[in-house]
Amino acid sequence: MELRQLRYFVTVVEEGGFTRAAAWLHLAQPGLSAQIRQLEKELGQPLLDRSNRSVTPTEVGRSVLPYARAALAAAEAVRQTVDEHTGLLRGRVTLALVSGATSHAFDVASFLADFHSAHPALEIALTEDTSERMQAALLSGEIDIALLGPTGEAPPPGIAYRTVIDAPLAAAVAPGDPLLTPTDRPNVPLADLRDRPLICLPRGTGVRATLERACAQAGFRPRVAFEAASPHVLAQLAARGLGVAVLPLGEEEPDLGGPLRTLQIVEPRMRARIVLAWPAAGPASPAAQALLDRLGEALPKAATP
């Protein structure tokens, strides 16, 4: 009996068949079937019922399954213990970002390249999504760490976080926009945006949730004419006179087809936050902990809005 045979058996059960298990394991299906049959021969009992469309464990297989999983977990624990003593990290860790979360302030490509150089045996997955979906993915264990904009006053229970960017929301407009009258005004009341076409991040992002809450309290719905996942694109659209871009102050670009002017939104003042978030129970693996620690060192240096 070999550990890889136990892993194959567990994978076939979890995937519900040989085809999906072979794809997951990157094996040819005949080879996978042969290994399972060899394991069954050594044990003297069939572990899988192949008579139906989906492969299911036999009564013996169901009894063996928890012990197979325990053996694999014990082997992984041995490997992790040795790796901790040698400073080597293995496994897979997933980092999720809300699109445009850090803009120019944080070079994620350089960060991940440096982290990979320090831990070459570690597989790193990077994904982008809305803050709303990332909060759910953190709670379900689908991702390890996220940089997101909370869609509420704070992330939901079960998520630990640290704020890394906290900036006021501003209205960015092209020269000549009526909002710029009088010319020396530094801010604009939210009520002045009631009938204006707005350019904003999509639903599920912290900025959009903050804007919609404030507008609801003011008694109107925001008229969002354009939405995009990148603050850079929002600023481009505003620079072409297509509407008022609602952006965290400092996210506007100076030369995007015309200089943009920004007015801080007041009455009420609103803020956009980006937080570094992870499960409140702690990172799921030493690899995730190492990535979180490194992010904690890197982000404060570039977190000033």
C-alpha positions in Angstrom: 0.0 0.0 0.0 1.4 3.4 -1.0 0.4 6.9 0.0 -0.2 7.8 -3.7 -2.7 5.0 -4.0 -4.6 6.3 -1.0 -4.6 9.8 -2.5 -5.9 8.4 -5.8 -8.7 6.6 -4.0 -9.7 9.7 -2.0 -9.7 11.8 -5.1 -11.9 9.4 -7.1 -14.4 9.5 -4.3 -14.3 13.2 -4.0 -14.6 13.8 -7.7 -17.3 11.2 -8.2 -15.5 9.3 -11.0 -12.3 8.3 -12.7 -12.4 10.9 -15.5 -12.6 14.0 -13.3 -10.1 12.5 -10.8 -7.6 11.7 -13.6 -7.9 15.3 -14.8 -7.4 16.7 -11.3 -4.4 14.4 -10.7 -3.0 15.0 -14.2 -2.9 11.3 -14.8 -4.1 9.1 -17.7 -7.3 7.4 -16.7 -6.1 3.8 -17.4 -3.1 4.3 -15.1 -5.3 5.7 -12.3 -7.7 2.7 -12.6 -4.8 0.3 -12.5 -3.4 1.9 -9.3 -6.9 1.7 -7.6 -7.2 -2.0 -8.6 -3.8 -2.7 -7.3 -4.8 -1.2 -3.9 -8.0 -3.2 -3.9 -6.0 -6.4 -4.6 -3.6 -5.7 -1.7 -6.6 -5.1 0.6 -8.6 -8.0 -0.7 -11.8 -6.1 -1.1 -13.3 -3.7 -3.7 -13.3 -0.1 -2.5 -15.3 1.4 -5.3 -18.6 0.5 -6.9 -18.2 1.0 -10.7 -21.7 -0.4 -11.6 -23.4 3.0 -11.9 -22.7 6.1 -13.9 -21.0 7.8 -11.0 -18.4 5.8 -9.0 -19.2 5.5 -5.4 -17.4 3.8 -2.5 -18.5 0.4 -1.4 -19.3 -0.3 2.2 -15.7 -1.2 2.8 -14.6 1.8 0.9 -16.7 4.1 3.1 -15.1 2.5 6.2 -11.6 2.9 4.8 -12.1 6.5 3.6 -11.6 8.4 6.9 -8.4 6.4 7.6 -7.1 7.1 4.1 -7.7 10.8 4.6 -6.1 10.7 8.1 -3.0 9.0 6.6 -2.7 11.6 3.9 -3.2 14.4 6.5 -0.5 12.8 8.7 1.9 12.6 5.8 1.3 16.3 4.9 1.9 17.2 8.6 5.2 15.4 8.6 6.2 17.3 5.4 5.1 20.7 6.8 7.0 20.0 10.1 10.2 19.2 8.2 9.7 22.2 5.9 9.3 24.5 8.9 12.6 23.4 10.2 14.3 23.9 6.9 12.6 27.1 6.0 11.0 25.6 2.9 7.3 26.3 2.1 5.3 24.1 -0.1 1.6 24.0 -1.2 -0.7 26.5 -2.7 -1.9 29.9 -1.5 -4.5 32.1 -3.1 -4.4 35.9 -3.1 -7.5 37.8 -4.3 -7.7 41.5 -5.3 -10.5 43.8 -6.0 -9.8 45.3 -9.4 -7.9 48.5 -9.0 -7.5 47.9 -5.3 -4.1 49.4 -5.0 -3.6 51.2 -8.2 -0.1 52.7 -8.5 0.5 52.4 -4.8 1.4 48.7 -4.8 3.2 46.8 -7.6 1.6 43.4 -7.1 3.6 41.8 -10.0 6.9 42.8 -8.4 5.7 41.7 -5.0 4.7 38.3 -6.1 7.9 37.8 -8.1 10.0 38.6 -5.1 7.8 36.3 -2.9 8.1 33.5 -5.4 11.9 33.9 -5.5 12.0 33.5 -1.7 9.7 30.5 -1.8 10.1 28.7 -5.2 8.4 25.5 -4.1 5.2 27.4 -3.3 2.4 27.7 -5.8 0.7 31.2 -5.8 -2.7 31.8 -7.4 -3.9 35.4 -8.0 -7.5 36.3 -8.8 -9.6 39.4 -9.1 -13.3 39.7 -8.1 -15.7 42.0 -6.4 -15.3 42.7 -2.7 -18.7 41.1 -2.0 -17.7 37.8 -3.6 -14.2 37.8 -2.0 -15.7 38.3 1.5 -17.8 35.1 0.9 -14.8 33.3 -0.6 -12.7 34.1 2.5 -15.5 32.7 4.8 -15.8 29.5 2.8 -12.1 28.9 2.6 -11.9 29.3 -1.2 -9.2 32.0 -0.9 -6.6 32.6 1.7 -6.0 36.4 1.7 -7.7 39.3 0.0 -7.3 43.0 -0.6 -10.8 44.3 -0.8 -13.1 47.3 -0.2 -15.6 46.4 2.5 -19.2 46.6 1.3 -20.4 47.4 4.8 -18.9 49.6 7.6 -16.5 46.7 8.2 -16.0 43.2 6.8 -18.5 40.6 8.2 -17.8 38.5 11.3 -15.3 35.7 10.7 -12.9 38.0 8.8 -9.9 39.7 10.3 -8.6 42.8 8.6 -6.3 45.8 8.7 -7.0 49.0 6.8 -4.3 49.8 4.3 -5.9 52.6 2.3 -8.4 55.1 3.6 -9.3 58.0 1.3 -12.2 60.4 0.9 -14.5 60.0 -2.1 -14.3 62.7 -4.7 -16.1 63.8 -7.9 -13.7 64.0 -10.9 -14.9 66.1 -13.8 -13.5 67.5 -17.1 -12.7 71.3 -17.4 -15.8 73.4 -18.0 -18.1 71.1 -16.0 -20.9 73.0 -14.2 -19.8 71.5 -10.9 -16.6 73.7 -11.1 -18.6 76.9 -10.6 -17.6 78.8 -8.6 -14.1 78.1 -9.8 -12.6 78.1 -6.3 -14.9 75.6 -4.7 -12.9 72.7 -3.0 -15.8 70.3 -2.6 -19.3 69.5 -3.8 -22.4 68.4 -1.8 -23.7 64.9 -2.6 -27.1 66.5 -3.5 -25.5 68.3 -6.5 -24.9 64.8 -8.1 -28.5 63.9 -7.9 -29.3 64.4 -11.6 -25.8 64.0 -13.0 -24.6 61.0 -15.0 -22.2 59.2 -12.7 -19.2 57.0 -13.6 -18.5 54.5 -10.9 -17.1 51.1 -9.9 -19.6 48.2 -10.3 -21.9 46.8 -7.6 -20.2 44.5 -5.2 -17.3 47.0 -4.6 -16.8 49.1 -1.5 -16.9 52.4 -3.3 -20.2 51.6 -5.0 -21.8 50.4 -1.8 -20.7 53.5 0.1 -22.1 55.8 -2.7 -25.4 53.9 -2.8 -25.8 54.0 1.0 -25.2 57.8 1.1 -27.5 58.5 -1.8 -30.3 56.4 -0.2 -29.9 58.4 3.0 -30.1 61.6 1.0 -33.4 60.4 -0.6 -32.3 59.6 -4.2 -30.8 56.8 -6.3 -27.5 57.5 -8.1 -27.8 57.8 -11.9 -24.9 55.5 -12.9 -24.4 56.0 -16.6 -21.1 54.1 -16.9 -19.3 51.5 -14.7 -16.0 49.9 -15.0 -13.8 47.8 -12.7 -10.7 50.0 -13.0 -10.4 53.5 -11.5 -8.1 54.3 -14.5 -11.0 53.7 -16.9 -13.4 55.7 -14.8 -11.0 58.6 -15.0 -10.6 58.3 -18.7 -14.4 58.4 -19.2 -14.7 61.5 -17.0 -11.9 63.2 -18.8 -13.8 62.9 -22.1 -16.8 64.6 -20.5 -19.1 61.6 -20.2 -20.1 62.2 -16.7 -18.8 62.6 -13.1 -16.4 59.9 -11.9 -16.8 58.9 -8.3 -13.3 58.0 -7.2 -11.1 57.7 -4.1 -9.2 61.0 -3.9 -5.8 60.5 -5.5 -7.0 57.9 -8.0 -7.6 60.4 -10.8 -5.0 60.6 -13.6 -3.5 64.0 -14.6 -3.4 63.4 -18.4 -6.2 61.2 -19.8 -7.4 63.1 -22.8 -7.7 66.3 -20.7 -6.8 67.4 -17.2 -9.3 66.3 -14.5 -10.5 68.4 -11.6 -11.5 66.8 -8.4 -13.9 68.0 -5.7 -14.2 66.2 -2.5 -17.8 65.0 -1.9 -19.3 66.4 1.3 -22.7 66.5 3.1 -22.0 63.7 3.9 -18.3 63.1 3.6 -17.7 59.5 2.3 -14.5 57.4 2.5 -13.2 54.5 0.4 -11.2 51.9 2.2 -9.1 49.0 1.1 -8.3 46.4 3.7 -6.0 43.4 3.9 -8.4 40.6 5.0 -7.9 37.0 6.1 -10.0 34.4 8.0 -10.4 35.4 11.7 -9.3 32.0 12.8 -6.0 32.6 11.1 -4.4 31.6 7.8 -5.1 28.1 6.8 -1.5 27.0 6.2 2.1 28.1 6.9 2.3 29.2 3.3 -0.7 31.5 3.7 0.8 32.9 6.9 4.1 33.6 5.2 2.2 35.5 2.4 0.2 37.5 4.9 3.3 38.4 6.9 5.1 39.6 3.7 2.0 41.6 2.6 1.9 43.2 6.1 5.5 44.3 5.6 5.0 45.6 2.1 1.6 47.3 2.2 2.1 50.0 4.9 5.0 51.5 2.8 2.6 52.2 0.0 -0.7 52.6 1.8 -0.9 56.4 2.2 -3.7 57.7 -0.1 
